[in-house]
Each structure stands twice: as structure tokens, then as C-alpha cells.
Amino acid sequence: QVQLVESGGGLVQAGDSLRLSCAASARTLSTYAMGWFRQAPGKERECVAAIGWHGVSTYYLDSVKGRFTISRDNAKNTVYLQMNSLKPEDTAVYYCAVRPGPWFAGRDPDNYNYWGQGTQVTVSS
């Protein structure tokens, strides 16, 4: 069982930056695939970024490319989502997710086994 705890969300203005963190209870995340998803009211959950266990393979939603960066610090069992130039349409609850094993899980939420509780990001115009 892996427990994930997100932090770093909040209320910001358009153009501001936030860094989300996801701390995992697992002994090590070094062989886990990880992803960040978001869900806005009335919309389906979508993957905004994903990173493979080795940190080489990444995926970004088209609308966040060039603005968001996913990274991982295996020594701290933590994955980050740096979000720059935030827009009102980025407003959502953001979730981190994990798939144990040496994989790149990609954008499909069904590929992930464990989920955090979510952190709210609100961007005002």
C-alpha cells in the first residue's frame, strides 16, 4: 500500500506560479511511474504530466506544455509539478498517482494504482 499526500495548492492570480509536491509513503519511488492529474467541476479527470520510473520518459498535456514541468526526487520519495504562467483554465483539483514498477504509465488513469487526496488550485483572472 502506498499513501500519497499532495501539497502546494492555493489561490493565485493569472500569470503566477505554484509548485505542487507529492510525498509518498513507499520505501522508495525509484522504480515507480508517477503522474499528475487534474479534475475541474463537470469535467473528466485528465493527465497533465507523467514521468517514468527512470525520469527520462515524460508526457505533458498539450495545453500545459512549456508551462508545467514534472520532476522527481527519489531520495525524498517526492514528485513535483512546477506550474508557471498559470491560467484560469488551470483551475482544478490536482491529484498525484503512482504505478509501482519500472514503467512509464502515461496519461491513462487506469494505469495507476494509488492516488492522493488532491489539492485545490484556483487561478483568478
SETI-793362 format. One line per 5 residues: number of its first residue (from 0); their letters; for each residue x, y, z of C-alpha. Coordinates in Angstrom, 2 decimals, m for minus. Example, Ala and Ser with C-alpha at 12.3 -4.5 7.8 and 13.67 -1.06 7.14 Angstrom:
% residues 2
0> as> 12.30:m4.50:7.80 ~ 13.67:m1.06:7.14
END
This chain:
% residues 125
0> qvqlv> 0.00:0.00:0.00 ~ 1.31:3.43:m0.95 ~ m0.02:6.61:0.58 ~ 0.36:9.86:m1.31 ~ m0.01:13.34:0.13
5> esggg> m0.19:16.36:m2.14 ~ 0.59:19.90:m1.05 ~ 1.27:23.29:m2.55 ~ m2.11:24.19:m3.97 ~ m3.77:27.52:m3.37
10> lvqag> m5.38:30.62:m4.80 ~ m3.22:32.61:m7.21 ~ m3.65:35.16:m9.97 ~ m3.23:34.51:m13.65 ~ 0.44:34.52:m14.58
15> dslrl> 1.60:33.36:m11.16 ~ 3.44:30.14:m10.36 ~ 2.88:27.27:m7.97 ~ 4.83:24.13:m7.18 ~ 2.87:21.08:m6.16
20> scaas> 4.54:18.33:m4.17 ~ 3.50:14.74:m3.71 ~ 5.15:12.82:m0.91 ~ 4.87:9.06:m0.91 ~ 4.96:6.63:1.97
25> artls> 6.60:3.91:m0.06 ~ 10.08:2.82:0.90 ~ 11.28:4.05:m2.43 ~ 9.77:5.60:m5.51 ~ 12.81:4.95:m7.60
30> tyamg> 11.04:2.22:m9.57 ~ 7.59:3.80:m9.67 ~ 5.90:5.59:m12.54 ~ 4.19:8.77:m11.44 ~ 1.68:11.21:m12.82
35> wfrqa> m0.21:14.39:m12.08 ~ m3.90:14.59:m12.96 ~ m6.49:17.29:m12.55 ~ m10.25:17.45:m12.47 ~ m12.32:20.57:m12.84
40> pgker> m16.02:20.69:m11.90 ~ m18.12:18.97:m14.51 ~ m15.11:17.69:m16.42 ~ m13.34:14.37:m16.64 ~ m10.05:13.75:m14.89
45> ecvaa> m7.15:14.40:m17.24 ~ m3.44:13.78:m17.04 ~ m1.40:16.96:m17.11 ~ 2.02:15.33:m16.77 ~ 3.60:11.94:m16.26
50> igwhg> 7.12:10.69:m15.68 ~ 8.61:7.26:m15.98 ~ 10.46:5.45:m13.24 ~ 13.81:6.41:m14.72 ~ 12.84:10.04:m15.16
55> vstyy> 13.56:10.04:m18.88 ~ 10.12:9.48:m20.39 ~ 7.64:12.27:m19.84 ~ 4.20:13.25:m21.05 ~ 2.52:16.67:m20.97
60> ldsvk> m0.97:17.72:m21.85 ~ m0.78:19.99:m24.87 ~ m2.31:22.93:m23.03 ~ 0.41:22.89:m20.34 ~ 3.47:22.24:m22.50
65> grfti> 6.10:24.89:m21.89 ~ 4.40:25.99:m18.66 ~ 4.40:22.90:m16.42 ~ 7.33:20.68:m15.50 ~ 7.17:17.34:m13.74
70> srdna> 10.19:16.15:m11.79 ~ 11.03:13.62:m9.16 ~ 13.41:13.38:m6.21 ~ 13.69:9.70:m5.42 ~ 15.83:10.35:m2.37
75> kntvy> 12.91:12.28:m0.87 ~ 10.21:9.98:m2.26 ~ 8.62:13.06:m3.77 ~ 7.37:14.13:m7.17 ~ 6.82:17.76:m8.10
80> lqmns> 4.76:19.72:m10.58 ~ 6.12:23.17:m11.28 ~ 3.37:25.29:m12.77 ~ 4.25:28.62:m14.36 ~ 2.18:31.20:m16.20
85> lkped> m0.99:29.83:m14.66 ~ m4.28:30.49:m16.39 ~ m7.85:30.47:m15.06 ~ m8.48:27.30:m17.08 ~ m5.86:25.54:m14.93
90> tavyy> m8.25:25.76:m12.00 ~ m8.96:22.24:m10.74 ~ m8.23:19.72:m8.05 ~ m4.83:18.25:m8.76 ~ m4.02:14.64:m7.89
95> cavrp> m0.80:12.68:m7.97 ~ m0.82:9.00:m8.83 ~ 1.63:6.14:m8.75 ~ 2.12:2.87:m10.55 ~ 4.62:0.62:m8.79
100> gpwfa> 7.22:m0.91:m11.02 ~ 9.72:0.13:m13.68 ~ 7.13:1.60:m16.04 ~ 6.10:4.71:m17.82 ~ 2.37:4.76:m17.12
105> grdpd> 1.45:7.61:m19.44 ~ m1.80:9.55:m19.44 ~ m4.35:6.79:m18.83 ~ m5.63:6.98:m15.22 ~ m6.41:3.26:m15.33
110> nynyw> m2.66:2.61:m15.45 ~ m2.18:3.99:m11.94 ~ m2.75:2.06:m8.74 ~ m2.54:4.65:m5.96 ~ m3.91:8.17:m5.73
115> gqgtq> m3.53:11.11:m3.40 ~ m6.42:13.02:m1.90 ~ m5.97:16.03:m4.15 ~ m5.05:19.66:m3.69 ~ m7.09:22.59:m4.97
120> vtvss> m5.54:25.04:m7.42 ~ m7.57:28.14:m8.17 ~ m6.37:30.73:m10.67 ~ m8.18:34.05:m10.74 ~ m8.23:36.28:m13.80
END
